[in-house]
Amino acid sequence: MHDDTRSVARFAVSLEGYDSLTVPIHRASTIRYPDAASFAARFERSADGYVYGLYGTPTHRYLEKKITELEEGARTLLVPSGQAAVACSMLALVAAHEKVLIPDTVYGPVRDFATHELASLGIEAVFYDPVDLRALDSLIDARTRLVWTESPGSITLEMQDIPAIVLIAHAKGALVGCDNTWASPLNFRPIRHGVDIVAEALSKHFSGHSDLVLGSITTRDDALGLKIKASLGRLGIGTSPDDCVLLARGLETLAIRLARSDTSGLRIAAWLAEHPCVEMVIHPALPGSPGHEIWKRDFSGSCGVFTFILKEQYAGQAFAALDALQIISIGASWGGTKSLIAPSTVKALRTVRPWTGPDYLFRLNVGLEHPDDLEEDLQRFFAVLIDGERNEPRSAVRG
């Protein structure tokens, strides 16, 4: 055998005596077959078999199984992002001339996807008031294939009555999907409450380290999962095994991180609620917050992601105040170890349930830093608001 052939030849290495605690990374585009007959029969392999790298490796299967167990579902599919989890679920399950109902408080990019891509495919997307069950019931007709939910809602954290929505939708033959990213399956299990499809932005709590983007789709029954899996294959949707290994590592500390985020988040939320610059704190687990009773009934915990609203007179100094922060970073996403803050406006995003409160909202992700240090950092933010020590810049919080 020539050296150039030896250089690329493949051979097996014994694994006897080797048993690592880590999840192995299996990278592949090509899957090697033992003989011609196996290759010819490759599409007869089970749904969990291996045909081509795009459709998964043992690394993917490990993570899929782990998430399926946590969600208490039948099958999990990995996709490149949380947005992809929602979009691919809708594309796989709703056809032209059918209808999908979407809460008015949905994650902004999902609204954009519905009004552009779904509309171009002849799929009618109807937005509904997330807390008005009677109005939702009236919108479901024979063309309604899917009722989507997101509880709590994006930014303003409206709590939806998921069990009631499931009863209404199933009685009329519609499926129910749920974006469960805020809670994760550790704090809310939608499938227990009858939901058919659960989407998670794994980039958030599951990953926990702000270093990857992944999503998952978990289905209540296997037939539904296989239907979505087939659609993903036709769309050419796949994920990196390297990201899956990072995710699996983050998953091992999910319970500990989430518990700390819950405790610290509630402490900071209660502290903010008493601050003179703050008009309102929206946190479902905070007594008196809208939707608290639903949260208490259906959820086993919360997280450190919530929103506070400034009083109008302080809005002009908002950006200068953000620049005073030394520990809390300004940025999108959440669920990582480091605290984040993001200014938001929502009035322009709502078409059914108008936002009538001040449009000076700040979404806070409380990380793993000590709450004392976070309160001290937020005091720097408020000091600029109160003292007015800087000239008022053009504030994007005002549009």
ZAMIVO-261128 format. One record per residue (C-alpha): chain; x, y, z; residue number from 1. Coordinates in pm, 1 decimal, decimal comma. Example, Ala and Ser with C-alpha at 12.3 -4.5 7.8 and 13.67 -1.06 7.14 Angstrom:
REC:A:1230,0:-450,0:780,0:1;
REC:A:1367,0:-106,0:714,0:2;
This chain:
REC:A:0,0:0,0:0,0:1;
REC:A:131,7:343,2:-91,0:2;
REC:A:184,1:615,9:166,6:3;
REC:A:-86,9:840,2:23,1:4;
REC:A:-336,0:554,2:59,5:5;
REC:A:-213,2:473,3:409,9:6;
REC:A:-260,0:839,7:502,1:7;
REC:A:-633,0:834,9:430,2:8;
REC:A:-715,9:472,3:514,3:9;
REC:A:-960,3:420,0:800,5:10;
REC:A:-920,0:157,6:1071,4:11;
REC:A:-1088,5:78,3:1401,8:12;
REC:A:-932,4:154,0:1739,4:13;
REC:A:-1019,3:-64,6:2036,4:14;
REC:A:-1235,2:104,5:2300,0:15;
REC:A:-1174,0:-166,5:2556,8:16;
REC:A:-1107,7:-10,8:2897,2:17;
REC:A:-1212,7:334,8:2780,6:18;
REC:A:-1526,4:488,0:2930,8:19;
REC:A:-1521,1:867,1:2947,8:20;
REC:A:-1772,8:1078,2:3140,0:21;
REC:A:-1799,7:1317,5:2845,9:22;
REC:A:-2037,1:1297,4:2549,8:23;
REC:A:-1837,8:1189,7:2241,7:24;
REC:A:-1839,0:1414,1:1934,6:25;
REC:A:-1935,2:1223,4:1622,0:26;
REC:A:-1880,1:1443,0:1315,7:27;
REC:A:-1984,2:1317,9:974,1:28;
REC:A:-2121,1:1405,0:635,9:29;
REC:A:-2073,9:1056,8:488,8:30;
REC:A:-2199,1:748,4:671,0:31;
REC:A:-1995,3:442,9:571,8:32;
REC:A:-2185,6:124,2:480,7:33;
REC:A:-2043,6:-225,9:526,7:34;
REC:A:-2159,1:-352,6:187,0:35;
REC:A:-2353,9:-260,7:-126,5:36;
REC:A:-2675,0:-421,1:-3,1:37;
REC:A:-2673,1:-205,4:310,7:38;
REC:A:-2627,8:106,4:100,8:39;
REC:A:-2912,9:9,9:-129,6:40;
REC:A:-3139,9:-43,9:171,4:41;
REC:A:-3028,0:266,1:360,5:42;
REC:A:-3368,0:437,4:350,0:43;
REC:A:-3524,7:133,0:513,2:44;
REC:A:-3333,5:205,2:831,1:45;
REC:A:-3536,1:317,6:1130,4:46;
REC:A:-3611,1:683,8:1191,6:47;
REC:A:-3330,7:684,8:1447,1:48;
REC:A:-3082,8:511,1:1217,7:49;
REC:A:-2795,5:674,5:1032,2:50;
REC:A:-2815,3:757,4:662,8:51;
REC:A:-2628,5:1084,1:612,4:52;
REC:A:-2464,9:1332,3:847,1:53;
REC:A:-2732,1:1595,6:791,4:54;
REC:A:-2988,6:1367,8:955,0:55;
REC:A:-2788,5:1312,4:1271,7:56;
REC:A:-2503,0:1125,2:1436,4:57;
REC:A:-2487,0:944,8:1772,7:58;
REC:A:-2408,3:1282,4:1930,2:59;
REC:A:-2738,4:1420,5:1805,0:60;
REC:A:-2927,0:1111,5:1918,9:61;
REC:A:-2787,8:1146,9:2270,4:62;
REC:A:-2909,5:1504,9:2301,7:63;
REC:A:-3244,5:1429,6:2138,5:64;
REC:A:-3309,0:1150,7:2387,6:65;
REC:A:-3206,7:1365,8:2683,7:66;
REC:A:-3444,1:1647,3:2585,0:67;
REC:A:-3726,7:1403,1:2506,9:68;
REC:A:-3698,6:1264,8:2860,1:69;
REC:A:-3709,1:1611,2:3015,7:70;
REC:A:-4006,3:1719,7:2804,4:71;
REC:A:-4184,3:1386,3:2864,7:72;
REC:A:-4254,4:1361,1:2492,6:73;
REC:A:-4223,2:1098,1:2221,2:74;
REC:A:-3959,4:1245,7:1989,3:75;
REC:A:-3724,6:1545,0:1979,4:76;
REC:A:-3576,7:1706,5:1670,5:77;
REC:A:-3281,8:1944,9:1678,9:78;
REC:A:-3282,0:2260,3:1467,0:79;
REC:A:-3040,5:2555,0:1431,6:80;
REC:A:-3230,8:2798,3:1658,7:81;
REC:A:-3541,9:2857,5:1864,7:82;
REC:A:-3685,5:3061,5:1578,9:83;
REC:A:-3626,4:2763,2:1349,7:84;
REC:A:-3810,2:2538,9:1597,3:85;
REC:A:-4122,2:2754,6:1571,3:86;
REC:A:-4097,6:2821,8:1197,7:87;
REC:A:-4024,4:2460,9:1099,5:88;
REC:A:-4310,5:2332,4:1314,9:89;
REC:A:-4552,7:2562,6:1137,3:90;
REC:A:-4415,9:2482,4:792,0:91;
REC:A:-4442,8:2109,4:855,6:92;
REC:A:-4793,9:2110,0:997,9:93;
REC:A:-4988,3:2389,7:828,4:94;
REC:A:-5064,7:2383,5:455,5:95;
REC:A:-5188,2:2639,1:204,5:96;
REC:A:-5545,4:2756,9:270,3:97;
REC:A:-5517,7:2642,7:633,2:98;
REC:A:-5490,0:2870,0:935,3:99;
REC:A:-5254,8:2909,7:1230,3:100;
REC:A:-5346,7:3117,9:1535,0:101;
REC:A:-5060,9:3306,1:1701,6:102;
REC:A:-5065,9:3508,7:2025,9:103;
REC:A:-5029,4:3882,7:1979,3:104;
REC:A:-4746,9:3876,1:2235,7:105;
REC:A:-4537,4:3628,4:2037,5:106;
REC:A:-4161,0:3665,0:1987,8:107;
REC:A:-4116,3:3936,6:1725,2:108;
REC:A:-3936,6:3731,7:1456,2:109;
REC:A:-4220,3:3475,6:1465,5:110;
REC:A:-4464,0:3755,3:1380,6:111;
REC:A:-4241,6:3856,1:1089,1:112;
REC:A:-4221,3:3495,8:968,7:113;
REC:A:-4598,5:3459,9:981,9:114;
REC:A:-4673,8:3782,0:797,3:115;
REC:A:-4414,6:3720,3:526,1:116;
REC:A:-4320,6:3355,7:465,1:117;
REC:A:-4647,6:3196,1:576,3:118;
REC:A:-4852,4:3454,9:389,7:119;
REC:A:-4652,4:3394,2:71,0:120;
REC:A:-4737,3:3022,5:98,6:121;
REC:A:-5109,2:3088,0:126,6:122;
REC:A:-5121,1:3010,3:498,4:123;
REC:A:-5340,1:3245,6:698,6:124;
REC:A:-5184,2:3364,3:1024,0:125;
REC:A:-5430,9:3519,2:1265,9:126;
REC:A:-5309,3:3691,8:1580,8:127;
REC:A:-5517,9:3657,9:1895,6:128;
REC:A:-5537,5:3809,9:2242,7:129;
REC:A:-5332,0:3566,2:2454,8:130;
REC:A:-5556,2:3596,3:2761,0:131;
REC:A:-5903,0:3612,2:2600,0:132;
REC:A:-6020,2:3250,5:2577,7:133;
REC:A:-6363,5:3338,8:2442,6:134;
REC:A:-6214,3:3538,5:2156,1:135;
REC:A:-5973,4:3254,1:2079,8:136;
REC:A:-6258,0:3004,0:2070,2:137;
REC:A:-6442,3:3218,4:1816,1:138;
REC:A:-6137,6:3228,2:1585,9:139;
REC:A:-6094,1:2850,3:1557,9:140;
REC:A:-6274,5:2709,2:1256,6:141;
REC:A:-6249,3:2407,6:1025,7:142;
REC:A:-5942,2:2555,8:853,8:143;
REC:A:-5749,8:2603,7:1177,9:144;
REC:A:-5469,6:2350,4:1188,9:145;
REC:A:-5255,6:2488,9:1471,7:146;
REC:A:-5295,8:2714,4:1775,3:147;
REC:A:-4957,0:2847,5:1882,5:148;
REC:A:-4886,7:2964,4:2237,9:149;
REC:A:-4601,8:3139,1:2415,1:150;
REC:A:-4637,6:3160,9:2790,3:151;
REC:A:-4524,9:3391,4:2927,7:152;
REC:A:-4533,7:3620,9:2625,5:153;
REC:A:-4236,8:3802,3:2479,5:154;
REC:A:-4115,7:4102,5:2682,7:155;
REC:A:-4449,2:4179,1:2853,5:156;
REC:A:-4482,4:3824,2:2992,0:157;
REC:A:-4855,9:3764,8:2963,1:158;
REC:A:-4947,6:3424,9:3107,2:159;
REC:A:-5167,7:3201,1:2893,6:160;
REC:A:-5405,2:2940,1:3033,2:161;
REC:A:-5247,7:2650,3:2843,8:162;
REC:A:-5476,2:2370,7:2976,0:163;
REC:A:-5785,5:2571,3:2878,8:164;
REC:A:-5644,1:2651,5:2534,2:165;
REC:A:-5570,1:2281,9:2477,5:166;
REC:A:-5929,8:2188,7:2560,4:167;
REC:A:-6069,2:2454,2:2325,7:168;
REC:A:-5835,0:2370,4:2037,0:169;
REC:A:-5857,2:1991,4:2061,2:170;
REC:A:-6237,0:2005,5:2077,8:171;
REC:A:-6228,5:2166,7:1733,8:172;
REC:A:-5960,3:1941,1:1586,6:173;
REC:A:-5664,8:2180,7:1605,5:174;
REC:A:-5316,2:2103,3:1731,6:175;
REC:A:-5152,1:2313,1:2003,1:176;
REC:A:-4789,1:2423,8:2000,0:177;
REC:A:-4599,0:2602,5:2275,9:178;
REC:A:-4278,7:2803,8:2293,3:179;
REC:A:-4157,7:2696,6:2637,3:180;
REC:A:-3822,3:2874,1:2639,3:181;
REC:A:-3883,2:3098,7:2942,3:182;
REC:A:-3972,1:2812,5:3175,3:183;
REC:A:-3782,5:2518,9:3023,7:184;
REC:A:-3920,8:2171,3:3099,2:185;
REC:A:-3783,0:2197,3:3451,6:186;
REC:A:-4041,9:2461,5:3541,1:187;
REC:A:-4328,0:2379,1:3303,8:188;
REC:A:-4403,2:2067,3:3100,6:189;
REC:A:-4651,0:2160,4:2825,9:190;
REC:A:-4698,4:1800,5:2712,2:191;
REC:A:-4832,5:1710,5:3058,3:192;
REC:A:-5101,1:1970,4:2995,2:193;
REC:A:-5194,8:1829,7:2654,0:194;
REC:A:-4976,8:2038,6:2421,6:195;
REC:A:-4881,5:1858,9:2098,5:196;
REC:A:-4558,7:2039,8:1999,8:197;
REC:A:-4303,8:2206,6:2227,8:198;
REC:A:-4039,4:2444,6:2094,3:199;
REC:A:-3735,2:2545,4:2295,8:200;
REC:A:-3463,8:2798,9:2217,4:201;
REC:A:-3182,7:2584,8:2354,7:202;
REC:A:-2951,0:2885,1:2321,9:203;
REC:A:-3102,9:3019,0:2643,7:204;
REC:A:-3135,8:2817,4:2967,4:205;
REC:A:-3026,3:2482,6:2823,5:206;
REC:A:-2694,4:2613,5:2693,9:207;
REC:A:-2646,7:2855,0:2979,6:208;
REC:A:-2319,6:3003,9:2856,1:209;
REC:A:-2415,7:3236,9:2568,5:210;
REC:A:-2188,8:3054,3:2325,4:211;
REC:A:-2417,9:2863,6:2087,8:212;
REC:A:-2746,6:2884,4:1899,8:213;
REC:A:-2972,6:2576,2:1884,8:214;
REC:A:-3339,2:2487,3:1907,5:215;
REC:A:-3552,4:2180,1:1966,5:216;
REC:A:-3895,2:2051,9:1870,2:217;
REC:A:-4051,0:1785,5:2092,9:218;
REC:A:-4377,9:1617,0:2001,0:219;
REC:A:-4644,7:1449,1:2207,7:220;
REC:A:-4666,8:1146,6:1974,9:221;
REC:A:-4417,8:985,3:1741,9:222;
REC:A:-4625,6:1018,1:1425,1:223;
REC:A:-4625,4:1395,2:1459,5:224;
REC:A:-4252,7:1392,8:1524,9:225;
REC:A:-4184,1:1182,6:1217,0:226;
REC:A:-4389,5:1420,8:1004,4:227;
REC:A:-4180,0:1716,1:1119,9:228;
REC:A:-3859,3:1512,5:1082,8:229;
REC:A:-3943,5:1437,5:719,0:230;
REC:A:-4007,4:1805,9:654,2:231;
REC:A:-3674,9:1902,8:812,3:232;
REC:A:-3498,2:1657,2:583,8:233;
REC:A:-3661,5:1804,9:274,2:234;
REC:A:-3567,0:2154,8:389,5:235;
REC:A:-3206,6:2048,6:451,8:236;
REC:A:-3214,9:2146,6:819,1:237;
REC:A:-2933,3:2007,1:1031,6:238;
REC:A:-2721,4:2099,4:1333,7:239;
REC:A:-2356,8:2077,6:1434,2:240;
REC:A:-2249,4:1790,7:1662,2:241;
REC:A:-1999,4:2028,8:1822,7:242;
REC:A:-2284,0:2256,6:1931,1:243;
REC:A:-2474,4:1952,0:2055,8:244;
REC:A:-2184,6:1854,5:2281,6:245;
REC:A:-2162,8:2206,7:2422,7:246;
REC:A:-2537,8:2196,5:2481,2:247;
REC:A:-2518,9:1857,3:2652,5:248;
REC:A:-2250,7:1993,1:2883,8:249;
REC:A:-2459,6:2298,7:2969,3:250;
REC:A:-2759,5:2077,6:3030,6:251;
REC:A:-2581,8:1903,8:3318,4:252;
REC:A:-2592,4:2225,1:3524,6:253;
REC:A:-2936,3:2343,5:3407,1:254;
REC:A:-3118,0:2263,1:3731,5:255;
REC:A:-2858,7:2438,1:3947,8:256;
REC:A:-2837,6:2745,5:3725,1:257;
REC:A:-3212,8:2775,4:3689,2:258;
REC:A:-3268,4:2754,0:4064,8:259;
REC:A:-3012,7:3030,1:4125,2:260;
REC:A:-3164,2:3241,2:3847,9:261;
REC:A:-3510,0:3195,1:3999,3:262;
REC:A:-3403,5:3299,3:4350,4:263;
REC:A:-3186,3:3592,3:4244,9:264;
REC:A:-3438,4:3707,4:3985,9:265;
REC:A:-3720,7:3727,1:4237,4:266;
REC:A:-3500,5:3916,8:4481,4:267;
REC:A:-3400,8:4173,8:4217,6:268;
REC:A:-3759,1:4198,7:4090,4:269;
REC:A:-3892,5:4272,1:4439,2:270;
REC:A:-3618,9:4529,5:4493,9:271;
REC:A:-3697,4:4703,1:4163,9:272;
REC:A:-4068,9:4707,1:4242,0:273;
REC:A:-3995,1:4937,7:4537,1:274;
REC:A:-3768,4:5174,9:4344,2:275;
REC:A:-3903,7:5528,5:4286,0:276;
REC:A:-3788,9:5533,7:3921,9:277;
REC:A:-3982,0:5218,6:3835,5:278;
REC:A:-4342,4:5230,2:3722,4:279;
REC:A:-4397,0:4854,7:3717,0:280;
REC:A:-4221,6:4517,7:3736,9:281;
REC:A:-4360,0:4230,6:3530,2:282;
REC:A:-4255,3:3891,7:3665,1:283;
REC:A:-4512,1:3607,2:3666,0:284;
REC:A:-4373,8:3462,3:3989,3:285;
REC:A:-4397,8:3795,0:4172,0:286;
REC:A:-4720,1:3817,8:4377,0:287;
REC:A:-4948,7:4080,1:4228,7:288;
REC:A:-4793,4:4058,9:3883,0:289;
REC:A:-5039,8:3989,7:3597,4:290;
REC:A:-5087,2:3616,5:3544,0:291;
REC:A:-4937,7:3522,3:3880,6:292;
REC:A:-5225,2:3287,0:3965,8:293;
REC:A:-5179,6:3090,4:3641,0:294;
REC:A:-4806,3:3069,5:3705,8:295;
REC:A:-4867,4:2944,9:4060,4:296;
REC:A:-5114,0:2681,7:3936,7:297;
REC:A:-4919,9:2540,6:3640,3:298;
REC:A:-4548,9:2616,0:3691,4:299;
REC:A:-4305,7:2466,4:3940,9:300;
REC:A:-4057,9:2754,9:3926,7:301;
REC:A:-3947,4:3062,5:3737,1:302;
REC:A:-3628,5:3221,3:3609,5:303;
REC:A:-3442,2:3550,2:3626,7:304;
REC:A:-3585,3:3689,2:3302,6:305;
REC:A:-3838,8:3964,7:3360,4:306;
REC:A:-3926,1:4320,2:3261,4:307;
REC:A:-3937,0:4648,9:3444,5:308;
REC:A:-4086,7:4972,4:3318,8:309;
REC:A:-3950,4:5317,8:3391,9:310;
REC:A:-4165,4:5609,2:3487,6:311;
REC:A:-4205,1:5839,6:3190,4:312;
REC:A:-4006,3:6128,8:3335,6:313;
REC:A:-3691,4:5917,0:3341,5:314;
REC:A:-3707,9:5786,4:2984,6:315;
REC:A:-3495,7:6064,7:2838,6:316;
REC:A:-3189,7:5959,2:3037,6:317;
REC:A:-3230,8:5587,1:2969,7:318;
REC:A:-2941,4:5531,5:2731,2:319;
REC:A:-2697,9:5737,1:2936,7:320;
REC:A:-2803,9:5538,1:3240,3:321;
REC:A:-2741,0:5207,5:3062,7:322;
REC:A:-2387,1:5320,0:2987,3:323;
REC:A:-2326,5:5353,4:3362,1:324;
REC:A:-2365,0:4978,7:3419,0:325;
REC:A:-2041,2:4796,6:3499,0:326;
REC:A:-2152,8:4437,9:3564,8:327;
REC:A:-2475,0:4398,1:3369,5:328;
REC:A:-2408,6:4388,8:2995,5:329;
REC:A:-2630,5:4541,8:2729,2:330;
REC:A:-2733,7:4274,9:2481,8:331;
REC:A:-2996,5:4047,4:2335,4:332;
REC:A:-3071,2:3686,8:2431,5:333;
REC:A:-3074,8:3559,6:2789,9:334;
REC:A:-3038,3:3248,9:3004,0:335;
REC:A:-2660,7:3265,0:3036,0:336;
REC:A:-2441,7:3296,3:3343,4:337;
REC:A:-2394,8:3671,6:3295,6:338;
REC:A:-2663,2:3931,1:3358,4:339;
REC:A:-2800,7:4120,8:3058,9:340;
REC:A:-3031,9:4414,9:3002,0:341;
REC:A:-3211,2:4513,0:2681,3:342;
REC:A:-3428,2:4823,2:2626,8:343;
REC:A:-3750,1:4742,6:2443,2:344;
REC:A:-4061,2:4899,7:2296,8:345;
REC:A:-4373,5:4695,5:2227,8:346;
REC:A:-4657,1:4925,6:2120,2:347;
REC:A:-4571,4:4898,5:1750,9:348;
REC:A:-4559,1:4518,0:1773,1:349;
REC:A:-4914,8:4466,2:1896,6:350;
REC:A:-5213,9:4446,0:1663,1:351;
REC:A:-5482,3:4279,8:1878,4:352;
REC:A:-5399,7:4344,6:2242,6:353;
REC:A:-5274,0:4705,1:2257,0:354;
REC:A:-4998,2:4785,7:2501,4:355;
REC:A:-5138,4:5073,5:2707,1:356;
REC:A:-4853,5:5111,0:2954,9:357;
REC:A:-4542,7:5327,4:2920,5:358;
REC:A:-4324,7:5217,5:2630,3:359;
REC:A:-4002,8:5236,3:2830,1:360;
REC:A:-3944,5:4869,7:2903,2:361;
REC:A:-3624,9:4696,4:3005,2:362;
REC:A:-3585,9:4320,6:2990,5:363;
REC:A:-3346,3:4196,7:3253,7:364;
REC:A:-3172,4:3860,4:3261,3:365;
REC:A:-3039,5:3797,5:3610,4:366;
REC:A:-2730,8:3579,9:3584,5:367;
REC:A:-2516,4:3405,9:3842,5:368;
REC:A:-2350,5:3715,6:3988,9:369;
REC:A:-2424,5:3790,8:4353,8:370;
REC:A:-2752,2:3984,6:4390,0:371;
REC:A:-2579,0:4244,1:4611,5:372;
REC:A:-2345,7:4332,4:4325,9:373;
REC:A:-2630,9:4345,7:4075,9:374;
REC:A:-2831,6:4580,7:4297,3:375;
REC:A:-2525,8:4801,9:4334,5:376;
REC:A:-2484,6:4806,2:3956,6:377;
REC:A:-2849,2:4894,8:3903,0:378;
REC:A:-2804,8:5177,2:4153,9:379;
REC:A:-2551,0:5325,9:3912,2:380;
REC:A:-2816,2:5307,6:3641,1:381;
REC:A:-3074,5:5480,7:3858,3:382;
REC:A:-2827,6:5742,9:3981,3:383;
REC:A:-2791,7:5875,9:3628,2:384;
REC:A:-3168,4:5883,3:3588,5:385;
REC:A:-3220,7:6070,3:3912,8:386;
REC:A:-2928,0:6309,5:3903,4:387;
REC:A:-2949,6:6395,7:3534,4:388;
REC:A:-2569,9:6431,5:3529,4:389;
REC:A:-2541,9:6376,8:3156,4:390;
REC:A:-2697,4:6556,6:2866,0:391;
REC:A:-3004,1:6376,5:2737,7:392;
REC:A:-2913,0:6184,8:2417,2:393;
REC:A:-3154,0:6085,1:2144,7:394;
REC:A:-3321,4:5787,0:2311,8:395;
REC:A:-3415,8:5485,5:2104,5:396;
REC:A:-3643,1:5387,0:2390,3:397;
REC:A:-3869,7:5664,4:2264,8:398;
REC:A:-3843,7:5543,8:1907,5:399;
